[in-house]
């Protein structure tokens, strides 16, 4: 089974900071990687699909990159409303989908 | 607008079963897979399985094989997830989410979107 290792597990940053989260797959998954944002008490929201494609309506400060086993999610300028937990998700192989452990983002 | 609306919270005793519904609107129900994901309090997201509403085909995560059943009623655009032999560790919020667009035997991945609002299932004696 494919394992997804997401880091860090938590992160504290200031408004305006550039924030980066990484996700590593245990084997090559091409670009079959999505990123989600989950705010407390809410369902997850799709931000990035196919590693680098911004979902419609998502602010351009969010971006994703990578292929193969190493992926990066970036917020170019952190805003207060970005406080949430972020998850990566692979969809290449068995099990059909796997989520990373999540990164809890807080304001410093 | 495209949305998924789930049934309300449930409280069950250990050993019982629970059936959660997920009603779709705003799109052609049979054109997209439905996935189920659960989240225990303070924990991460755990994918449980998928169902193709057109064919009824399903695929379950190994952890839930033998305990989970995903079905649908296309006449009312509703998907169901039934989990049996409940134990305290199954206490979680259960989400349905629209998955890949599927047509002519092929599916086109673009992430899970949208998600239902979640259903809290509490297992307690």
Interface residues (C-beta under 8 A of the other chain):
Chain A: X1 X32 X34 X36 X38 X43 X44 X45 X46 X48 X49 X50 X53 X55 X87 X89 X91 X95 X96 X97 X98 X99 X100 X101 X102
Chain B: X35 X37 X44 X45 X46 X47 X50 X59 X61 X62 X95 X97 X109 X110 X111 X112 X113 X114 X115 X116 X117 X118
